[in-house]
């Protein structure tokens, strides 16, 4: 098997260097959630194609850690590779650090590419195995030595996002960041997270599929700044923006030598994001102020223009979804439709919308038992033909000049069991309860997650992921630091206090292996409500407009308040979307959004 052969070649390189283990994360040089083709080293070495996972290769064994979204998929893809699946968060499953501490020999050697490992994670490993006197080798990309046909780094030109869409200039953003730098008394701020850099510089690009950013590093000083990027990717508008803000352009790879020259003063950076090689190259007497980038919170709290534009994007997206639902309901069973052809048709509808750029992630089009895999991706080998029975789950989104969308609908294609109908209705009840939330300022997603999970927990059901995540503005579809989750997990930054302007997804679901999967998802914006003697109340404003499939609902399980919310929502969907539909589509939408009791 090809994976076994690659592991053998890697182990040969490890032996030459006296390495006892080699660690391969799912990451690029910037700790990006979704990475470009050049950086898919973990997939190349393991065969596992999920977006999250870490591979540890030792001379006599190998193991891969991933989260609950990918357990079923990873089990299938790791079959016959000799790689053991480690189900993160499950009982009696060791963490990566615990595994290394157990299996690395005294005075052994751990290797990794220091450019794709964040400094905080490496330091946590160092601390945990300190007593073993382990040597760290971070200066070689062994996978790159094996990967003969490795894709090239991207080179396509990006674009400048006008203030019509961004709502704030780079000058204003730099001034806000420098004020916070002054408050914490730092002379330089190192930023490597691509979404922060894109947001600050109003710069977007095509270096990662579905994620409109460009590979770059950014250093802000008191009066000047430096961007490390392939200059060939810059338009005249981007260059002009840099010049007007005293930003000097340097070659992309020069960052590692440049940081060695930083003044021996205080430097602000986030070790959970900045890679180990950069941190290790700083002068020893530089004082690191390790904290989240100020831009992270600024970016998460969308300004008025971003919020207004985002609503426009969601109306366009709602039109595409409603047209898709109409087409699906009219044609399933009459013509051959597969998971992939359905996904392709939805993409064609999005492409009809003005200012559509690309999907915001790879569409999940999952029929029947395939939907039990939360991040299932149809292939020619698995591409199921849709029939007039069961459920089709479609999780999709778009990148528009006006914003980023993310929506999931579960469509009833024909007869379903009473159990599936119960699960469909219960997940929708959880969705509605969270959508109706009123809460005091100071609450975090952890305080509200029970609203969505409560109805499912009453049935002793749960789902192995968060209930919702932040969403960027023409940026990454998963954006920290806000989210909905009942506990803090180390792999996710989503537990901050919910502030006005933050965009959130709400997506509870049910996943039964071998049977079905259900998810209901909208995006919402955190808003201020009334303020009284108890404090500032907050609520969630819906910005997604598409009907839920009422054919999956059993109203006997719903309260009058839940039904009232659903009927009001469907009324709004019809009012907002119907003007953009054909007469036949609008009549259909009127029928599927009429009140139910």
N, C-alpha and C positions, 0 to 999 in steps of 0.2 A: 504493500500500500504506500502511496506517495507520502503521506504524513509520517509514517514510520521511517521511511527513507530520509526525509528531511530532519527528523529528530536524530537519526544516526549521524548525519553530517554535522549537525549542531554539536552533538556530544564529542565528536572528534575534535572540533575547534576548542571546546571546553577543556578537553584533556591536554591539548597542546599548551594551554594557558594555566593549567592547574586549577581550573574552576570546578567547584563542587556543585554549583547550582547557577542557573541563568534565568533571569526574570524578564518576562515579556508582557507588558501591559497593553491595554487597548488605548493608545494615546498617540498624539503627535508631539511636537516640541512645545505645545501650548496648553496641554491638558484639556483639549477639546473633546466634547462628548462624542460627536460623530467625526470621523477622520477621513481624509482623502485617501485615494488609492495607494499612494506612495507609502502611507503609514500603516497599512493593514498587516503588520508583521505578525500579530497574534493569530489572525485568521489564516495567514500563510502557513504558520507552523503547527496549527491545531486542526484546521478545517472547520472550526466553529465560527459562524458568520454573524452572531449577535453583536449588538453595539456596545455591550459591556462584558468584560471578562479579563482575567489575568492568568497567564500561563506560567507555571514554574517547572522548569526542566532540570532534573538531576541526572546523574550518570546512570542510575538504575531505575528511575521512575519519573513520572510527570503527572501534574495535576492542574486542573483549570477551575477557577472560581468564577461564578456568575450569580446574578440575583434571580429572584423568583419569576420574573417575566420570561426567563429563558430556560427554565429547568427541562421542560419537555423537548424543546428544540436542541439544547445542548446534548441531552442524552442520546438523541438520534444522530447528531452530527459527529459525536465523539466515538461512536461505535467502531470497534476494530482499530482505533488509533493508539491503543495502550495508555491513553491519557485518562486519568481518574477525574470524574466530575465531583466538584466540591460545591454543594448547594448552600450558598451564603445565607446565614441567619438561621439555618436549620439546627435542631438539637444535635449535639455531639459532632458537629462539623467544625474542624479547626479553622482558625483564620489563617491567612497567608503567613503572618508573623509567627503564629504558634507552630505552623508546619515547618517553617525554616528553622525555628529554634530547636525543634525536635530532630530534624534530619541533617542539619549541617554539622560536620565534625568539628571538634576543637581545632582552632587555628586554621579553619577552612577558608574558602574563597567564594564570594558571591559576586557574580557578574551581571551587568545590565548596561544599557545605553543611557547614560545620565541625562540625555536631552529629552527622553520620553518618560522620565520618572520625576514626579514632583518632589520637592525637597522635604516636605513634611512627612511623606510616606517613607522616604529613605531614612530619615532621622528616627522615625518610629521603629524601623527595623534595626537600626544601629543600637538603639537603646535596649530593645528587647533581647538582642543576642550579644550584648556587650561582654558578658562573662565568657563567651566562647572565643573572644579575640579574633573575630572574623575580618578578613581583608576584603574591602570593597573595590571592585574594578568597574569603573563607570565610563571608561574612555573608548570602548569598542562596540560597534554595532555588528554583532556576530550574525544576526539574521541577514543583514545586508550583504554579508560575504557569501551567503548561500543563495540568495534570491537573485538569480541571473537575469531574469526578465522583469525586474522591478520597474513599475511605472515611474515616469519622470515627475519631478515637482511641477505643479501647475504654472502656466505662464500667461493665461488669458488676462486681458486688460480689465480693470474694474471700473467703477463709476462713482461720481460724487452725488450724494443725496441732498438735494436742495432743501432749504429751510421750509419750503412749502410742505414738505413731508416730515422733516425731522423736528421742526419747531424751535430749534435752538442752534446757535452757531458754535463752531469749534472754539472761538474766542471766549464765549460765555462759559462753555464747559471747562476749559482750561483754567479760567479764573476761579470757578467754584472748587476745582480740585486743588489748585495752589493755595486757596484759603485753608483747606483742610490739612494740606502739607505743613503750612505755617503753624496751625494749631497743634500738631504733633511734633513740630520742630525737626523736620527732615529737609535735607538739601536736594534729594533726588528721589524719584518714584519710578520703580521698574514695573512695567505692565507687559504681560505676555499673553493674557487671555484675549482671544481674537474678537469676541463680541464687545469687550470693553474698548478695545482699540478702534473697532469699526464705529462704535457709537460716538466716541470722543471726536474722531476725525470726520464724522459724517461720510464715511468711506464704506462702500460695499463692493463685493466681488464674487468670483465664481470658483474659488480654490477648493471648496468642499461642496459636494452635491447637496442641494436642499438647504444650504446654510450660507447665506450670501456675505462671506467675509473674504479677506485676503491674508495670507500668511505674513505676519509682521510682528516685530517687537517695538515697544515704545518706552522711551525714558523721558520723564518730565523733570526739568530743573527749575530754578526760581525764575529765570528770564528766557531760557531757551528749552528746546525739546529736540529729540532725535527719534526718527522712525527708521527702522531697519527693515527694508523691503526690496524686492526686485523692482528696480526703477522702471523697467520696461512695462510694468503693469499699471503705471500711473498715467491718468489722463491729464490734459492741460488744466482742467478744473481742479483736480486733486493737487497738482503741483502748485497752482496759484493759492489754494487754501493753505498749503504748508508754508509758502513764502510769507503770506500775510500774517501768519502766526509764529514766525521765527522757529520753524520746525525744519531741521536739517535732515536730508535723506542720506542714509548709509546703506551699504550692501547688507542683504538679509543675514548672512552668516557671520558678519563682523561683530555681532552682539557679544560673543564670548571673549574676544580680546578687548572690546570697548569697556566692559564692566570692570576689567582689571585696573582701568585708569580712573575710575570714579574717585572723587575726593574721599579721604578717610574720615567721613562724617556719618550722620544718620541717613539710612536709606529705607524707604518704605516699600515693602513688597508683601505679597501673600504667598507664603511657602506652600500652601495647599494647591497652588496653581503654577508658580514659577518653578522651572525645572532645576534639578539638582546640579547640573553642570554650570548653570549661570550662578547659582548661589555659591557653589564651591570655588568659582573663579573670582569672587569678590575678595578684596584685600582683607587680611585677617583682622585688621583693626577697624574695619567698617562695622558700625553698629546697625543691626537689622531691626527695624520696627515691623514685626510680623502681624499684619492685620488685613482684613478684606480691603480690596481696592475701593476708594470712595466712590468711583464711578459705578460700582455694582448697584448701590442703593439708588443713586441718581437715575440710572438707566431703568431700574425696575419700576420707579414711580413715574409713569408716563405723563408727559406734559399735555397741555390742552390740545395742541395741534396733533400730537401723536394719537391721543384718544379719539379725536374727531376723525382723523384719517382711518384709524383702525375700524371704526364703525362702517365706513365706506367699504373697506376690504371685506368685512363680514357680510354685508348685504350682497356684494358680488358673489361671495362664496356660497351664500344661502341660495342664490338663484341657481348656481351650478348643481348644488345638492338636490334641490327640489326637482329640477329637470331630470336628474339622474334617477331619483326615486320614481318619478312618473314613468320614465322609459323602462326601468327594471320591472315595475309592476305590470306594465302593459305587455312586455315581451318575454318574460321568463316562461319557459316551457313551450313557447311558440317558435323560437329560434334558438340556436345553440349559443348560450352565454356561459362563459367560464369565469373563474375568479380573475384571471388575467385580463380577459377581454372586457369584463365589467370595469376593472380598474382603469384600463385604457380609455374606455368610453367616458368615464368621469373626468379623466385628465383632459380629454378633448373639449368637454363642456367648460372646464376652468380656463382653457386656452382661449375660449371665445370672449372671456371677460377682459375688459380694457385694463392694461397695466399688470396683467398676470405675468410673472417671471418664471416660476418653477414651482414644483411641489415643496412643501415645507418639511417633508420627510417621505420616506418610501411608503407608499400606500399599503395598508394591510387590508386585503380583500380575502376574507376567510369564511369558507362555507362549512356548516355543520361542525364536525369534530375538529377541523383545522382551527376554528376560532377559540378553542380551549388553549391554544398557544398564543399568549398575549401579543407577541411580536412575530407572528407567522408571516412568512414571505413566500408567496406562491412561486413555483418554478415550473418549467415545462413538464417535469416529471410528476409534480404534485397537483397541477392545475385541474381543479375539480369542475365538472360541468354542473351548472345550477339547474335544479329541478323545482317543480311546484310543490316543494315540501321543505320543512326545516327553516333554519335561519342563515342569513348572510350578514356577517359583521364587516363593516367598512370603516376603517379609521384613516382619515386623510386630512390634508390641509394644503394651503397655498401660500406662496410668497408673492405679494403684490407690492407695488410702490407704496401703497397706503398702509401696509401692515402684514402681519403673519396670522394665519388662521389654523385651527386644529379642531376637528369635529369627528365624532364617532356616532354612527347610527347602526342599529341592528334591525335588519329588515326581515319580516315574516314572508316567506315565499310560498307557503302552503301549510298543510296541517302540522301542528306541533303538539307535544304531549302536555298533559296537565302540569307536570313538573317543570317543564321549560317555561310554560306560561307563568307559573308561580315565580320562577327565578327572574323572568323578564320584568314582571310587575314589581317585585321586591327591589331589584336594582334601580328601577325608575323611581320608586318611593324614596330610596336613599338619595338619589340625585335631586329630587324635588325638595327634600328636607334641607339639604345643604344650600340649594338655590334660594330658599326662603330665609336663610339665616339673618338674624339681627344680633349684633354682638358689640361689646364695649371695646373701644380702642385699647390696645395692649394685648389683645388675643393673638395667638399664633395659629397656624394651621392645625397644630396638635389639639388645640381647644375645640375645634369645630369638626374634626374628622369623624367623631362618633355619630354626628348627624347623618352622614352618608352610610356608614357601616352598620349603624344600629339595627335597621330592619333586617339586614343579612345576618348579623350576629344573633338576632332572635331565632334564626333558623339554623344556627351553628354553622354558618357559611362565612367565608371571608375571601379576599383576593390578595395575592402576594406582591403588592405594589402600592404606591401612594394613591391617594384619591384624586390628586390634582397637582399641577405644577405651574410655575410662572411661565409666561410666554413673552418673547422679545418682540421688538418693533422692527419689522423687516430684518430679523436676526434669528437666533436659535429658538426653536419651538419649545425647548426645555430651558427655562431661564431661572436661575436663583436670584435672590435668596428666599423667595416666598413659595409656599406650596401647602398642600393638605396631606398630612400623614400622622398616624397615631403615635409614632415614636420617632426618635432621632436615629438615623442610620448614617454611618460614616461615609458612605459613597454618595450621599445626596446633601446638597446645601439648600434646604427648603423649609427652614423652621423659624424664620424671622417674624417679627411683629408685622401684622398686615397693615399696610399704609395706603392711604387714598391714592388711586391711580395705578395700583398694581393690577396686572392682568393675570387671571387664574383660570386653569381648567378645572372642571368638575366632572369626574368620570368613574363612578363606581361600576362594578361589574360582577359577573359570575362566570367561573371557568371550570368546567367539569371534563376532565381528561377522557378522551374517547367518545364524547357525546356532543357538547356544545359550548359555545362561549357567547357572552352577552356584555355589551358595554354601551353606556349612554353618556355622551360628552358634549358639553357646551363650554364656551369661554365666558368669563365674567370679569367685571372690573370692580375693585374695592372702592366704595363710596362712603362719604360721611353722611350720616343721618342726623337725627335731632341731638342736641346737646342740652343736658339738664343737670340736676343736682347729683345724678349718678355718674356723670361723665359723658364722653363723646361716644354716641352710638354709631355703628358702621353697618353697612349692608352690601350686598353683591348685586350689581346691575348686569343683567344678561346682555350679551352682544352677538349671540349666535342665533340665526333664524332659519330653522328647518324643522319640519314636524317629526315627532316621534311616531313610530308605527303603532297605531292603536290596535291593530290586529293581534298584537302580542300581549295586550293588557287584559287582566281579569279584574274588573272594577270592584269585586267583592272584597278584595284585599286592601283597597285604598280608602283613606279617610275623605271626608267631604272637603277638607282644606287642601289636600293633595289634588283632588279632582278639580277644584276651583282654580288652583295654580295652573294646572295643565290646560284647562280650557281657556284661561286668560292668555297663556303663552301661545297657544295655537291661534287664537284670534289675532294676536300681534304678528305672528308669522304670516298669516294670510294678508294682513294689511300692508306689511312691509314688502313682501316678495311678489305678490300677485301682479302688480303693475309691470313687472319685467318678464312675465310669462306669456305664452300664446293663449288664445281663448280656451283651447282644450285643456291646456296645463292648468290654467287658473281655475277652471271649473272643477278639475280633479282636486286641486289644492283646497278649494272651498269645501269639498266633500270630506277630505281626510282630516280637516281641522275643525269640523263642526263639533259643538259641545257633546261630551259623553257624560253619562250619569251612572 
